């Protein structure tokens, strides 16, 4: 629609994380990437059992503690304070990566600088800027059974983050299966993007205009509906 304001009407990070959380299956073992993806744990649907893994060596951590109640011996890979669920366990960093590399995680959810239409992911470095620090992402994208991405649909200057080919250094090749953005839910299928949901207020033409590769459809496109008060 012509009155859609890309910067004001898009979803917030919390709303994107909420939408991604709804798709995590009961009984899953999940690793959430540092930063934005960590929000997903906050929105786990009631009654759904999800076991969260952090590569610094904890399985089964819970919500963040209340301010002032932190135990700084209990942190995730992003150095944020965590709590423990009943049955949680601790283990060596090497054992943690053995879990990742051994295919024992059902899902990894990561952020992104770019996602290509064939599922390539770039999320650790923009060109030659910054200190190289890929962390465990390269292990996660090829060790987890499924990889999803949560991200703004565009960069801060309005450039496309969903692209034909990544131009930044790659984290993984052909690894992403679904992308949750501030405007849409998009699957990676057979080497191209397939649109599953979009914000009702944005037209297909406007969405395509801010996407750097063709958006395909193979059936009705659902409305991307999230709580407004997040």
Secondary structure, DSSP 8 states (H G I E B T S, - for coil): -TT--HHHHS--HHHHHHHHHTTS-TT-EEEE-SSGGGGGGGG--TT---EEEETTTEEEE-S---TT---TTSB-TTS-B--EEEEEEE--HHHHHHHHHTT--SEEEE--SEEETTS-EE-S--TT-S----TTHHHHHHHSS-EEEEE-SB-TTS-BSEESS--S--SBSS-EEEEEESSEEEEEETTEEEEEEE-TTS-HHHHHHT-BS-EE-SS--EE----TT-
